[in-house]
Amino acid sequence: MPDSRYLVHLLFFSIVAWGCSSSLELSGDYSSNRSKYQFRLNRDSTFEYSYKFEFAYEHSRGRWNRIGKRRIILNSYAKRKVIPMTVQKLSGHDIGQASFFSVSMDIPNADKKYYQCMVYVNDMLYEKISCDSIDTILVASPVKSIFFKLSADPRMPTRFLDTLSTEKFITHSNTSSQERLNIILRDSLFNYRIFDNDTLEVTRKGLKFYDPGNGQWQYIPKARRN
């Protein structure tokens, strides 16, 4: 009769082997010529996502975790689409009661013409200008807050049809302000889709997920391995 400890060890390694093989079954590419969506579930529990339809484009990267026999959750690396902005106090400008802002962006000068910049002062649109033409902003009245929205034109297709906002700077002043604003643009945030514990149903033949953009469930077959 087999030793009981041998049977316990055999059962343990069988369960581990089943779990590993089961996880590997979920990994792979989920796409088809008829689907605008594509997922890649990697064996290291990372994922890649893309969506393409005419001029529309989305992308994402992150991690997936199994939560049941046929369900996984996705969490993208980025959790918010906000452009960082640093602020430095300036002095030496005699501007009376006006507010003065020096603006810089870490965008190559040759590319700035492809971006539009919307300036919001006190939560109201102050001006819309090409990013290659914005260097300083002079506001005649006191500024309580300022932030920017950036968009790209059709010559940059992977950034087109999306608008990113910077962090909002609160001046905490009822008089004039003099600040240097440095906008740190992260191009990868354009058309980035955030997954926050989103649930997908996965089978051996494909996966199904809910797209809030069109309010429908989408089915994507699993691509065959060559």
N, C-alpha and C positions, 0 to 999 in steps of 0.2 A: 504494500500500500504506500503511495507517495507520501513523503514527509509533509506535514501540514505547513511548515514554514516555506517549503518549496512552492506549495500551491498559493500561498499568500503573495510571495514574490512574483509568481507567474501572473496572478490576477492584477497586481499593481502595474507591472510593466505592460500588460495588455491594455489597461485603461489609459496609460500614458501614451502608448503608441496609437491607440484609437483617437485620442484627443489631438495629437499632432497631425495625423493624417486627415482628420476632420477639418482642422484649421487650414491645411494646405488646399483642401478642396475649394475653399472660398476664394483663395487668391487667384488672380488672373485678370484678363481684360474683359470688360463688358461693353460691347459696342456692336454696331451694325451699320450698314449703308443707309438704312431707313430711319435711324435714330440720330437726333441732334445731340444726344448726350453720350458721354463716354466716361467710364470709371476704370481705374486700374487699382486693384487691391493687391498690394505686395505682401510677400511672406513675412516681412519684418513688421507687419501691422501698420504700415504707412499706406496712404492712398493718394491718387492724383485724379482730379476731376476736370472735365472741360465740356463746354457747350458752344456750338457754333451753328448759327442760322442766319444766312445773308450777312448783314452788317453786325448782328448781335454776337457777343462773345462773352464767355465767363470762364473762370479757371479757379482752382483751389488746390491746396495741398494740406495734408494733416495726418491724423492717425485714426485707425478704426479698431474697434473692440467688439468681440462677440458677446452678446448678452442672452443668447438662447440658441436653440437648434437651428433656427432659420432667420435670426435677426442680428444685425450689427448696428452700432452707433458710430457716427462720424463726428470728429471734432477737428476743425481746421486750425492751422497754426496761428493765424491772425484772428483775433476776436473783435476787432473794431477797425473801421476804415477812416481813421482820423490822421491827418498829416501833422507831425510834430512841428512846433514853432517855438524858437527860443527868443527871448527878449533881453535887450541890454539897454540900460539907461544912458541917454545922451545929454549933453549940456553944451552951452556956448552958442546956441542959436537964439538970436533976439527976434522972437516971433509974436510978442505980445500975448494975447489971449488965445491965439491959434494953437493947434496941436500939430506936431511935426513927426513923421515916421519915415525912417530910412528902411527900405525893403530890399532884401537879397534872397535869392533862391538858388539852391544847388542843382540847377538845370544847366546843361551846356548851353553857352550863348547861341550856338547855331540851331538849337532845338526850341528855344524860347518862343519863337514866332509861331510854333504849332500849338501853343497853349493860350487859352483865354483865362483871365483872372478877374473875378468879381470881388469887389471890396465891400464889406459890410461894416458900417459904422453905427454903433448903437442899435444893432439888429436890423438896420435898414440898408438896402442896396445903395451904396454911395457912388460907385462907378464900375463900369465894365471896360476892361482894357486888355490889349495883348500883353502877354508876360514879358515880351522884349521891350516894352515901352514903360514899364513901371519901375521906378527907381526910388522916388520919394512921394509921399502923400502929405498934403497940407490941408488941414480941416480948420475952417474959420471958427467953429464953436468947440466947446469942451467935448472930449471923447471919453465915454464911460467904458466902451468895449469896442474891439475890432477883431475881425477874422476874415478869412478869404475862402473862396470856392474856386477850384481849378477844373477846367475841362479841356479836352483836346479836340482838334478838328479831324475831318475824315482822312487826312493824310497820315494819321497815326491810328490804323484800324483796331489795334489791340487796346487802345485807350479811349476810342470813340464811344459815344453813347453812355458815358458815365461822368459823374461829377464828384470830386472829393472836397471835403472841407478840412480846414486847418483847425487846430485848437483855438479857442477863443481867449483873447487877452483882455483881462479886466484891469483898467488903469487905476482904480481906487482913488481917483482924483476928480475934483469938481472944477479944476482949472486946466491950464494947458498941459500937454504931455509932450515929451521928447524921447522917442524910443527907437532902437534899432531892432527890426524884426527879421529873423532869419527863418525862412520856410524850408523845411527839410523834406523834399518830395520823395516819396517812395512809389515809383512807377508801378511796381507789382500790385499795388492796391487798386489800380484801375480795373474795373470789371471783376474784382475778386469776390467770390461767393463765400460767405461765412457759414460754416456748418457748426452748430452748437447743440451737441447731443441729438442730432438728427438720426432718425431710425430708418433703416433699410431692411427689406425682406429679401433674403438671398436663398436661392435653390441651386441645384446643380446645373440647371439650364439657363438661369438668368437672375436678375435682381429687379426689385420694384421699389420705387421711392416716390414721395410726394413732392411735387414742385409747387411752391407757393406762388411762383410767378404767374402761372396760368391756372392754378387751383385744380390740378389734375394729378392722378397717379400715373407714373411713367414706368414702362417695362422695357428693360434692355437685356437682350440675350447675351449669354456668355460666349465669347469668341472661342473658336476651336483652336487648340494648339496644333502647330505645324509638326 
